Amino acid sequence: MAKVTTGTGDEGYTGLLGSQRVPKYDPRPDTFGTVDEATSALGLARAAARDQNIKDIIYRVQQELYLLMGELATPPENYEQMGLRMTAEHVQHLEQVEEELKGQVEIPNKFIIPGDSLDGAALDLARTIIRRAERMAVKLLHDGVIQNKEVVRYLNRLSDLVFIIARYVEVKSSIAEMPATPANESL
């Protein structure tokens, strides 16, 4: 059985991947903790989603966010040992899914007030957390703490994709809730 409580963080420090320990408020754990928060919000959205394709898209993103968290938790001196990092291919996949979904739903040109559906609201919550993580990752990049620009690009595209998924599920939800019209009635 996995040991949940280690006691190693009782003094307010956490380990990065490698031997380095930093304060829990250090920008790295603060950022990957925010990505973890986004992953959990996406989990809520996936649990609420009714469309299996959307569940699959969200699940893949959650897996990729674990890769991103691992990269954020890796000091530069350990990058080569890690071997895995966010790539342009990860970003391109998000863009591809975004285009596919935009072809199936019209994205309104107005501000959206979240809450038209449970899954849409959960996605909008996840999107705002992803945006916060993106701002934090940008600071890490600008401060030279991380060097991989794909981390920021990925979070940026992901927030766009999650916005589109939210609109998609809301449209599909409103269609599913429309009362059926008898075949002999005219509109």
N, CA and C atoms as a LAMMPS dump frame, in Angstrom:
ITEM: TIMESTEP
0
ITEM: NUMBER OF ATOMS
561
ITEM: BOX BOUNDS ff ff ff
-5.0000000000000000e+02 5.0000000000000000e+02
-5.0000000000000000e+02 5.0000000000000000e+02
-5.0000000000000000e+02 5.0000000000000000e+02
ITEM: ATOMS id mol type element x y z
1 1 1 N 0.84 -1.179 0
2 1 2 C 0 0 0
3 1 3 C 0.889 1.248 0
4 2 1 N 0.496 2.233 -0.768
5 2 2 C 1.277 3.468 -0.878
6 2 3 C 1.239 4.226 0.441
7 3 1 N 2.353 4.806 0.776
8 3 2 C 2.438 5.633 1.981
9 3 3 C 2.025 7.047 1.589
10 4 1 N 0.933 7.527 2.168
11 4 2 C 0.416 8.845 1.831
12 4 3 C 1.129 9.918 2.645
13 5 1 N 1.272 9.696 3.929
14 5 2 C 1.92 10.659 4.806
15 5 3 C 3.376 10.279 4.982
16 6 1 N 4.259 11.187 4.526
17 6 2 C 5.693 10.922 4.66
18 6 3 C 6.31 11.749 5.773
19 7 1 N 5.711 12.882 6.096
20 7 2 C 6.258 13.762 7.118
21 7 3 C 7.398 14.621 6.627
22 8 1 N 7.829 14.418 5.368
23 8 2 C 8.977 15.183 4.864
24 8 3 C 8.625 16.635 4.568
25 9 1 N 7.357 16.963 4.509
26 9 2 C 6.955 18.34 4.23
27 9 3 C 6.535 19.111 5.465
28 10 1 N 6.7 18.51 6.633
29 10 2 C 6.236 19.144 7.867
30 10 3 C 6.941 20.454 8.192
31 11 1 N 8.119 20.645 7.636
32 11 2 C 8.863 21.881 7.878
33 11 3 C 8.603 22.917 6.794
34 12 1 N 7.684 22.614 5.862
35 12 2 C 7.336 23.585 4.825
36 12 3 C 8.166 23.497 3.567
37 13 1 N 8.831 22.351 3.361
38 13 2 C 9.632 22.155 2.154
39 13 3 C 9.1 20.942 1.396
40 14 1 N 9.308 20.961 0.09
41 14 2 C 8.903 19.835 -0.746
42 14 3 C 10.045 19.493 -1.703
43 15 1 N 10.057 18.265 -2.142
44 15 2 C 11.114 17.827 -3.04
45 15 3 C 10.747 18.025 -4.492
46 16 1 N 11.744 18.418 -5.273
47 16 2 C 11.605 18.433 -6.721
48 16 3 C 12.094 17.079 -7.226
49 17 1 N 11.946 16.802 -8.508
50 17 2 C 12.44 15.543 -9.056
51 17 3 C 13.962 15.61 -9.091
52 18 1 N 14.573 14.854 -8.252
53 18 2 C 16.002 14.922 -7.975
54 18 3 C 16.142 15.083 -6.466
55 19 1 N 17.222 15.607 -6.025
56 19 2 C 17.44 15.716 -4.579
57 19 3 C 17.12 17.104 -4.018
58 20 1 N 16.838 18.068 -4.866
59 20 2 C 16.603 19.442 -4.428
60 20 3 C 15.284 19.572 -3.673
61 21 1 N 15.309 20.326 -2.563
62 21 2 C 14.106 20.649 -1.806
63 21 3 C 13.936 22.164 -1.822
64 22 1 N 12.697 22.6 -1.94
65 22 2 C 12.397 24.028 -1.99
66 22 3 C 11.202 24.299 -1.076
67 23 1 N 11.038 25.562 -0.653
68 23 2 C 9.853 25.886 0.142
69 23 3 C 8.581 25.581 -0.66
70 24 1 N 7.539 25.192 0.042
71 24 2 C 6.285 24.854 -0.644
72 24 3 C 5.692 26.044 -1.386
73 25 1 N 6.075 27.261 -0.992
74 25 2 C 5.59 28.463 -1.67
75 25 3 C 6.481 28.88 -2.83
76 26 1 N 7.551 28.119 -3.091
77 26 2 C 8.432 28.391 -4.221
78 26 3 C 7.594 28.412 -5.507
79 27 1 N 7.964 29.228 -6.476
80 27 2 C 7.168 29.31 -7.707
81 27 3 C 6.967 27.973 -8.423
82 28 1 N 7.924 27.061 -8.328
83 28 2 C 7.758 25.761 -9.011
84 28 3 C 6.599 24.957 -8.413
85 29 1 N 6.645 24.622 -7.103
86 29 2 C 5.522 23.853 -6.565
87 29 3 C 4.212 24.633 -6.595
88 30 1 N 4.296 25.953 -6.512
89 30 2 C 3.081 26.748 -6.617
90 30 3 C 2.453 26.563 -8.003
91 31 1 N 3.288 26.532 -9.036
92 31 2 C 2.787 26.372 -10.403
93 31 3 C 2.307 24.955 -10.656
94 32 1 N 3.129 23.932 -10.311
95 32 2 C 2.645 22.578 -10.587
96 32 3 C 1.488 22.205 -9.668
97 33 1 N 1.376 22.847 -8.508
98 33 2 C 0.198 22.648 -7.667
99 33 3 C -1.055 23.223 -8.317
100 34 1 N -0.903 24.331 -9.009
101 34 2 C -2.038 24.932 -9.728
102 34 3 C -2.432 24.065 -10.918
103 35 1 N -1.447 23.483 -11.598
104 35 2 C -1.756 22.549 -12.686
105 35 3 C -2.487 21.326 -12.121
106 36 1 N -2.079 20.863 -10.943
107 36 2 C -2.755 19.751 -10.29
108 36 3 C -4.209 20.116 -9.985
109 37 1 N -4.419 21.335 -9.54
110 37 2 C -5.774 21.833 -9.285
111 37 3 C -6.599 21.804 -10.579
112 38 1 N -5.992 22.223 -11.677
113 38 2 C -6.679 22.196 -12.968
114 38 3 C -7.017 20.767 -13.371
115 39 1 N -6.105 19.84 -13.11
116 39 2 C -6.341 18.436 -13.436
117 39 3 C -7.543 17.904 -12.666
118 40 1 N -7.656 18.294 -11.4
119 40 2 C -8.797 17.851 -10.592
120 40 3 C -10.099 18.473 -11.092
121 41 1 N -10.051 19.739 -11.473
122 41 2 C -11.246 20.389 -12.024
123 41 3 C -11.655 19.717 -13.334
124 42 1 N -10.675 19.333 -14.135
125 42 2 C -10.984 18.597 -15.363
126 42 3 C -11.58 17.232 -15.031
127 43 1 N -11.13 16.63 -13.936
128 43 2 C -11.709 15.36 -13.5
129 43 3 C -13.176 15.519 -13.151
130 44 1 N -13.528 16.615 -12.511
131 44 2 C -14.933 16.896 -12.212
132 44 3 C -15.721 17.035 -13.514
133 45 1 N -15.157 17.75 -14.465
134 45 2 C -15.818 17.927 -15.762
135 45 3 C -15.974 16.591 -16.478
136 46 1 N -14.939 15.76 -16.417
137 46 2 C -15.014 14.446 -17.08
138 46 3 C -16.08 13.581 -16.427
139 47 1 N -16.174 13.63 -15.103
140 47 2 C -17.19 12.844 -14.396
141 47 3 C -18.605 13.316 -14.744
142 48 1 N -18.755 14.607 -14.995
143 48 2 C -20.074 15.161 -15.313
144 48 3 C -20.43 15.023 -16.79
145 49 1 N -19.434 14.831 -17.64
146 49 2 C -19.671 14.774 -19.093
147 49 3 C -20.472 13.533 -19.463
148 50 1 N -21.318 13.697 -20.455
149 50 2 C -22.139 12.58 -20.952
150 50 3 C -21.616 12.035 -22.277
151 51 1 N -20.799 12.795 -22.946
152 51 2 C -20.285 12.441 -24.265
153 51 3 C -18.956 11.703 -24.101
154 52 1 N -18.875 10.468 -24.577
155 52 2 C -17.67 9.656 -24.393
156 52 3 C -16.462 10.269 -25.094
157 53 1 N -16.654 10.879 -26.242
158 53 2 C -15.544 11.532 -26.93
159 53 3 C -14.954 12.647 -26.067
160 54 1 N -15.816 13.424 -25.441
161 54 2 C -15.351 14.51 -24.571
162 54 3 C -14.63 13.927 -23.361
163 55 1 N -15.166 12.868 -22.782
164 55 2 C -14.492 12.204 -21.653
165 55 3 C -13.089 11.76 -22.062
166 56 1 N -12.971 11.195 -23.266
167 56 2 C -11.673 10.725 -23.756
168 56 3 C -10.695 11.877 -23.966
169 57 1 N -11.183 12.989 -24.521
170 57 2 C -10.334 14.167 -24.74
171 57 3 C -9.825 14.684 -23.401
172 58 1 N -10.725 14.807 -22.443
173 58 2 C -10.345 15.321 -21.124
174 58 3 C -9.342 14.386 -20.457
175 59 1 N -9.576 13.09 -20.549
176 59 2 C -8.672 12.129 -19.919
177 59 3 C -7.263 12.236 -20.497
178 60 1 N -7.177 12.355 -21.808
179 60 2 C -5.847 12.495 -22.43
180 60 3 C -5.161 13.762 -21.938
181 61 1 N -5.912 14.856 -21.854
182 61 2 C -5.345 16.112 -21.36
183 61 3 C -4.863 15.934 -19.918
184 62 1 N -5.652 15.253 -19.103
185 62 2 C -5.227 15.03 -17.724
186 62 3 C -3.894 14.271 -17.687
187 63 1 N -3.756 13.278 -18.539
188 63 2 C -2.49 12.535 -18.596
189 63 3 C -1.338 13.453 -19.007
190 64 1 N -1.576 14.302 -19.989
191 64 2 C -0.532 15.217 -20.451
192 64 3 C -0.18 16.239 -19.378
193 65 1 N -1.159 16.635 -18.579
194 65 2 C -0.873 17.584 -17.508
195 65 3 C 0.034 16.965 -16.444
196 66 1 N -0.038 15.647 -16.26
197 66 2 C 0.898 14.992 -15.339
198 66 3 C 2.317 15.081 -15.886
199 67 1 N 2.473 14.941 -17.177
200 67 2 C 3.777 15.117 -17.812
201 67 3 C 4.267 16.552 -17.591
202 68 1 N 3.384 17.51 -17.793
203 68 2 C 3.73 18.918 -17.612
204 68 3 C 4.127 19.189 -16.16
205 69 1 N 3.387 18.629 -15.203
206 69 2 C 3.739 18.813 -13.795
207 69 3 C 5.116 18.224 -13.508
208 70 1 N 5.391 17.064 -14.079
209 70 2 C 6.699 16.461 -13.891
210 70 3 C 7.802 17.349 -14.424
211 71 1 N 7.555 17.957 -15.571
212 71 2 C 8.563 18.865 -16.131
213 71 3 C 8.764 20.074 -15.226
214 72 1 N 7.669 20.63 -14.708
215 72 2 C 7.788 21.782 -13.818
216 72 3 C 8.504 21.433 -12.521
217 73 1 N 8.4 20.181 -12.111
218 73 2 C 9.03 19.735 -10.862
219 73 3 C 10.479 19.298 -11.06
220 74 1 N 10.973 19.401 -12.278
221 74 2 C 12.333 18.95 -12.57
222 74 3 C 13.27 20.143 -12.709
223 75 1 N 14.277 20.228 -11.835
224 75 2 C 15.265 21.292 -11.99
225 75 3 C 16.04 21.109 -13.295
226 76 1 N 16.541 22.199 -13.881
227 76 2 C 17.236 22.109 -15.172
228 76 3 C 18.353 21.064 -15.204
229 77 1 N 19.068 20.885 -14.101
230 77 2 C 20.17 19.924 -14.094
231 77 3 C 19.695 18.473 -14.221
232 78 1 N 18.405 18.237 -14.042
233 78 2 C 17.872 16.879 -14.15
234 78 3 C 17.028 16.654 -15.407
235 79 1 N 16.934 17.668 -16.295
236 79 2 C 16.111 17.541 -17.5
237 79 3 C 16.498 16.34 -18.356
238 80 1 N 17.782 16.157 -18.557
239 80 2 C 18.23 15.057 -19.428
240 80 3 C 17.838 13.706 -18.851
241 81 1 N 17.889 13.566 -17.544
242 81 2 C 17.496 12.307 -16.912
243 81 3 C 15.998 12.06 -17.056
244 82 1 N 15.224 13.132 -17.011
245 82 2 C 13.767 12.999 -17.125
246 82 3 C 13.385 12.494 -18.51
247 83 1 N 13.942 13.119 -19.535
248 83 2 C 13.702 12.669 -20.897
249 83 3 C 12.352 13.039 -21.483
250 84 1 N 11.363 13.281 -20.677
251 84 2 C 10.031 13.618 -21.178
252 84 3 C 9.747 15.086 -20.91
253 85 1 N 9.204 15.747 -21.916
254 85 2 C 8.808 17.136 -21.718
255 85 3 C 7.722 17.495 -22.728
256 86 1 N 7.105 18.62 -22.494
257 86 2 C 6.07 19.091 -23.401
258 86 3 C 6.73 19.463 -24.727
259 87 1 N 6.062 19.092 -25.815
260 87 2 C 6.624 19.316 -27.142
261 87 3 C 5.632 20.074 -28.026
262 88 1 N 6.12 20.506 -29.157
263 88 2 C 5.253 21.151 -30.145
264 88 3 C 4.162 20.187 -30.602
265 89 1 N 4.447 18.886 -30.591
266 89 2 C 3.438 17.897 -30.988
267 89 3 C 2.265 17.872 -30.004
268 90 1 N 2.543 18.068 -28.722
269 90 2 C 1.456 18.145 -27.735
270 90 3 C 0.555 19.345 -28.051
271 91 1 N 1.182 20.463 -28.356
272 91 2 C 0.433 21.683 -28.679
273 91 3 C -0.363 21.474 -29.964
274 92 1 N 0.255 20.882 -30.968
275 92 2 C -0.43 20.653 -32.25
276 92 3 C -1.643 19.748 -32.078
277 93 1 N -1.546 18.76 -31.203
278 93 2 C -2.694 17.883 -30.972
279 93 3 C -3.863 18.678 -30.388
280 94 1 N -3.578 19.568 -29.435
281 94 2 C -4.644 20.407 -28.875
282 94 3 C -5.282 21.252 -29.964
283 95 1 N -4.459 21.824 -30.84
284 95 2 C -4.98 22.665 -31.923
285 95 3 C -5.844 21.846 -32.876
286 96 1 N -5.452 20.62 -33.136
287 96 2 C -6.227 19.747 -34.012
288 96 3 C -7.593 19.436 -33.402
289 97 1 N -7.624 19.087 -32.136
290 97 2 C -8.893 18.793 -31.46
291 97 3 C -9.762 20.044 -31.42
292 98 1 N -9.134 21.186 -31.179
293 98 2 C -9.859 22.462 -31.154
294 98 3 C -10.562 22.703 -32.486
295 99 1 N -9.847 22.508 -33.592
296 99 2 C -10.428 22.734 -34.918
297 99 3 C -11.572 21.761 -35.198
298 100 1 N -11.397 20.508 -34.802
299 100 2 C -12.457 19.515 -34.997
300 100 3 C -13.73 19.92 -34.257
301 101 1 N -13.591 20.35 -33.013
302 101 2 C -14.768 20.73 -32.228
303 101 3 C -15.394 22.021 -32.735
304 102 1 N -14.553 22.978 -33.152
305 102 2 C -15.098 24.229 -33.693
306 102 3 C -15.91 23.976 -34.952
307 103 1 N -15.59 22.91 -35.658
308 103 2 C -16.367 22.554 -36.842
309 103 3 C -17.738 21.998 -36.499
310 104 1 N -17.947 21.651 -35.234
311 104 2 C -19.207 21.043 -34.82
312 104 3 C -20.086 21.96 -33.978
313 105 1 N -19.534 23.09 -33.549
314 105 2 C -20.31 23.994 -32.696
315 105 3 C -19.903 25.429 -32.986
316 106 1 N -20.878 26.306 -33.022
317 106 2 C -20.592 27.724 -33.235
318 106 3 C -20.159 28.345 -31.912
319 107 1 N -19.056 29.038 -31.946
320 107 2 C -18.54 29.702 -30.751
321 107 3 C -19.073 31.135 -30.76
322 108 1 N -19.864 31.493 -29.742
323 108 2 C -20.452 32.84 -29.735
324 108 3 C -19.387 33.916 -29.55
325 109 1 N -19.617 35.06 -30.158
326 109 2 C -18.712 36.193 -30.05
327 109 3 C -19.219 37.126 -28.945
328 110 1 N -19.231 36.608 -27.727
329 110 2 C -19.701 37.379 -26.572
330 110 3 C -19.134 36.744 -25.316
331 111 1 N -19.225 37.476 -24.208
332 111 2 C -18.804 36.915 -22.942
333 111 3 C -19.798 35.835 -22.533
334 112 1 N -19.278 34.786 -21.935
335 112 2 C -20.098 33.658 -21.513
336 112 3 C -20.2 33.676 -19.99
337 113 1 N -21.397 33.579 -19.485
338 113 2 C -21.591 33.434 -18.051
339 113 3 C -21.724 31.936 -17.784
340 114 1 N -20.758 31.34 -17.071
341 114 2 C -20.779 29.894 -16.84
342 114 3 C -22.019 29.447 -16.076
343 115 1 N -22.438 28.223 -16.361
344 115 2 C -23.513 27.634 -15.583
345 115 3 C -24.679 27.102 -16.382
346 116 1 N -24.582 27.078 -17.707
347 116 2 C -25.689 26.552 -18.502
348 116 3 C -25.839 25.039 -18.353
349 117 1 N -24.751 24.373 -18.007
350 117 2 C -24.811 22.932 -17.735
351 117 3 C -23.737 22.613 -16.703
352 118 1 N -23.907 21.514 -15.985
353 118 2 C -22.947 21.133 -14.962
354 118 3 C -21.574 20.866 -15.565
355 119 1 N -21.538 20.09 -16.655
356 119 2 C -20.243 19.793 -17.257
357 119 3 C -19.606 21.038 -17.858
358 120 1 N -20.403 21.916 -18.452
359 120 2 C -19.877 23.163 -18.996
360 120 3 C -19.322 24.067 -17.901
361 121 1 N -20.026 24.149 -16.776
362 121 2 C -19.554 24.971 -15.662
363 121 3 C -18.257 24.412 -15.087
364 122 1 N -18.167 23.089 -14.968
365 122 2 C -16.935 22.463 -14.472
366 122 3 C -15.778 22.751 -15.42
367 123 1 N -16.043 22.713 -16.714
368 123 2 C -15.006 23.027 -17.696
369 123 3 C -14.577 24.49 -17.599
370 124 1 N -15.538 25.393 -17.392
371 124 2 C -15.176 26.803 -17.255
372 124 3 C -14.34 27.041 -16.004
373 125 1 N -14.638 26.325 -14.931
374 125 2 C -13.809 26.418 -13.734
375 125 3 C -12.399 25.923 -14.045
376 126 1 N -12.297 24.779 -14.708
377 126 2 C -10.986 24.241 -15.08
378 126 3 C -10.231 25.229 -15.958
379 127 1 N -10.931 25.856 -16.89
380 127 2 C -10.292 26.825 -17.808
381 127 3 C -9.67 27.976 -17.039
382 128 1 N -10.368 28.487 -16.037
383 128 2 C -9.818 29.621 -15.285
384 128 3 C -8.59 29.195 -14.478
385 129 1 N -8.598 27.981 -13.978
386 129 2 C -7.43 27.478 -13.239
387 129 3 C -6.256 27.278 -14.199
388 130 1 N -6.545 26.79 -15.395
389 130 2 C -5.498 26.622 -16.413
390 130 3 C -4.908 27.979 -16.78
391 131 1 N -5.732 28.998 -16.899
392 131 2 C -5.232 30.346 -17.205
393 131 3 C -4.301 30.845 -16.098
394 132 1 N -4.671 30.56 -14.839
395 132 2 C -3.806 30.96 -13.724
396 132 3 C -2.475 30.212 -13.807
397 133 1 N -2.542 28.92 -14.079
398 133 2 C -1.314 28.131 -14.228
399 133 3 C -0.463 28.681 -15.368
400 134 1 N -1.111 29.088 -16.445
401 134 2 C -0.375 29.667 -17.572
402 134 3 C 0.358 30.931 -17.147
403 135 1 N -0.325 31.816 -16.408
404 135 2 C 0.331 33.048 -15.961
405 135 3 C 1.542 32.729 -15.073
406 136 1 N 1.386 31.724 -14.237
407 136 2 C 2.482 31.334 -13.345
408 136 3 C 3.643 30.732 -14.144
409 137 1 N 3.322 29.927 -15.159
410 137 2 C 4.357 29.321 -16
411 137 3 C 5.079 30.388 -16.811
412 138 1 N 4.362 31.397 -17.26
413 138 2 C 4.987 32.508 -17.989
414 138 3 C 6.027 33.186 -17.096
415 139 1 N 5.68 33.385 -15.844
416 139 2 C 6.642 34 -14.913
417 139 3 C 7.873 33.112 -14.765
418 140 1 N 7.668 31.8 -14.636
419 140 2 C 8.812 30.89 -14.548
420 140 3 C 9.685 30.995 -15.796
421 141 1 N 9.056 31.072 -16.958
422 141 2 C 9.795 31.183 -18.215
423 141 3 C 10.554 32.51 -18.281
424 142 1 N 9.869 33.596 -17.98
425 142 2 C 10.495 34.92 -18.052
426 142 3 C 11.608 35.081 -17.028
427 143 1 N 11.468 34.409 -15.881
428 143 2 C 12.495 34.487 -14.839
429 143 3 C 13.641 33.494 -15.076
430 144 1 N 13.543 32.687 -16.137
431 144 2 C 14.594 31.736 -16.456
432 144 3 C 14.578 30.466 -15.612
433 145 1 N 13.504 30.24 -14.882
434 145 2 C 13.395 29.041 -14.048
435 145 3 C 13.132 27.818 -14.92
436 146 1 N 12.325 27.988 -15.958
437 146 2 C 12.121 26.938 -16.954
438 146 3 C 12.561 27.493 -18.301
439 147 1 N 12.918 26.602 -19.211
440 147 2 C 13.382 27.05 -20.526
441 147 3 C 12.463 26.61 -21.664
442 148 1 N 11.571 25.678 -21.406
443 148 2 C 10.74 25.104 -22.452
444 148 3 C 9.498 25.963 -22.707
445 149 1 N 9.498 26.691 -23.807
446 149 2 C 8.364 27.553 -24.156
447 149 3 C 7.095 26.759 -24.452
448 150 1 N 7.245 25.475 -24.763
449 150 2 C 6.071 24.653 -25.074
450 150 3 C 5.16 24.48 -23.866
451 151 1 N 5.7 24.608 -22.662
452 151 2 C 4.872 24.534 -21.448
453 151 3 C 3.831 25.647 -21.485
454 152 1 N 4.281 26.856 -21.771
455 152 2 C 3.371 28.007 -21.82
456 152 3 C 2.419 27.877 -23.005
457 153 1 N 2.948 27.5 -24.164
458 153 2 C 2.089 27.334 -25.346
459 153 3 C 1.016 26.282 -25.087
460 154 1 N 1.393 25.183 -24.442
461 154 2 C 0.437 24.114 -24.157
462 154 3 C -0.685 24.635 -23.253
463 155 1 N -0.333 25.303 -22.184
464 155 2 C -1.362 25.809 -21.267
465 155 3 C -2.25 26.836 -21.961
466 156 1 N -1.666 27.667 -22.82
467 156 2 C -2.449 28.653 -23.551
468 156 3 C -3.461 27.975 -24.47
469 157 1 N -2.999 27.006 -25.255
470 157 2 C -3.91 26.303 -26.166
471 157 3 C -4.935 25.475 -25.394
472 158 1 N -4.501 24.918 -24.267
473 158 2 C -5.418 24.103 -23.48
474 158 3 C -6.576 24.936 -22.956
475 159 1 N -6.301 26.145 -22.49
476 159 2 C -7.405 26.975 -21.997
477 159 3 C -8.377 27.297 -23.128
478 160 1 N -7.858 27.526 -24.333
479 160 2 C -8.74 27.746 -25.49
480 160 3 C -9.574 26.506 -25.778
481 161 1 N -8.922 25.35 -25.772
482 161 2 C -9.629 24.102 -26.05
483 161 3 C -10.708 23.834 -25.009
484 162 1 N -10.401 24.056 -23.752
485 162 2 C -11.384 23.798 -22.686
486 162 3 C -12.574 24.741 -22.84
487 163 1 N -12.33 25.981 -23.26
488 163 2 C -13.427 26.908 -23.538
489 163 3 C -14.329 26.342 -24.632
490 164 1 N -13.719 25.851 -25.692
491 164 2 C -14.489 25.298 -26.81
492 164 3 C -15.242 24.036 -26.372
493 165 1 N -14.605 23.182 -25.599
494 165 2 C -15.291 21.971 -25.11
495 165 3 C -16.5 22.367 -24.27
496 166 1 N -16.353 23.391 -23.444
497 166 2 C -17.48 23.839 -22.61
498 166 3 C -18.65 24.29 -23.475
499 167 1 N -18.357 25.031 -24.527
500 167 2 C -19.448 25.475 -25.414
501 167 3 C -20.057 24.272 -26.132
502 168 1 N -19.222 23.338 -26.536
503 168 2 C -19.675 22.126 -27.225
504 168 3 C -20.647 21.345 -26.336
505 169 1 N -20.259 21.097 -25.078
506 169 2 C -21.13 20.289 -24.213
507 169 3 C -22.414 21.039 -23.882
508 170 1 N -22.342 22.366 -23.792
509 170 2 C -23.563 23.126 -23.514
510 170 3 C -24.526 23.068 -24.691
511 171 1 N -23.993 23.172 -25.898
512 171 2 C -24.857 23.078 -27.082
513 171 3 C -25.474 21.681 -27.163
514 172 1 N -24.654 20.661 -26.977
515 172 2 C -25.159 19.289 -27.031
516 172 3 C -26.18 19.044 -25.923
517 173 1 N -25.965 19.634 -24.763
518 173 2 C -26.888 19.486 -23.642
519 173 3 C -28.226 20.156 -23.95
520 174 1 N -28.182 21.345 -24.56
521 174 2 C -29.433 22.046 -24.873
522 174 3 C -30.201 21.33 -25.974
523 175 1 N -29.491 20.706 -26.903
524 175 2 C -30.162 19.93 -27.958
525 175 3 C -30.828 18.699 -27.358
526 176 1 N -30.127 18.045 -26.44
527 176 2 C -30.668 16.838 -25.815
528 176 3 C -31.892 17.146 -24.965
529 177 1 N -31.966 18.357 -24.433
530 177 2 C -33.085 18.724 -23.564
531 177 3 C -34.28 19.277 -24.328
532 178 1 N -34.136 19.508 -25.644
533 178 2 C -35.25 20.034 -26.43
534 178 3 C -36.347 18.989 -26.539
535 179 1 N -37.586 19.402 -26.345
536 179 2 C -38.671 18.432 -26.478
537 179 3 C -38.804 17.976 -27.935
538 180 1 N -39.1 16.723 -28.09
539 180 2 C -39.285 16.172 -29.434
540 180 3 C -40.591 16.696 -30.007
541 181 1 N -40.572 17.064 -31.294
542 181 2 C -41.794 17.524 -31.945
543 181 3 C -42.382 16.368 -32.727
544 182 1 N -43.676 16.194 -32.632
545 182 2 C -44.302 15.119 -33.436
546 182 3 C -44.056 15.352 -34.921
547 183 1 N -43.955 14.276 -35.655
548 183 2 C -43.615 14.333 -37.083
549 183 3 C -44.662 15.091 -37.899
550 184 1 N -45.903 15.095 -37.444
551 184 2 C -46.944 15.746 -38.242
552 184 3 C -47.147 17.215 -37.897
553 185 1 N -46.402 17.743 -36.929
554 185 2 C -46.515 19.161 -36.623
555 185 3 C -45.556 19.948 -37.487
556 186 1 N -46.011 21.106 -37.938
557 186 2 C -45.098 21.98 -38.692
558 186 3 C -44.533 23.014 -37.733
559 187 1 N -43.37 23.492 -38.071
560 187 2 C -42.709 24.503 -37.206
561 187 3 C -43.151 25.876 -37.53
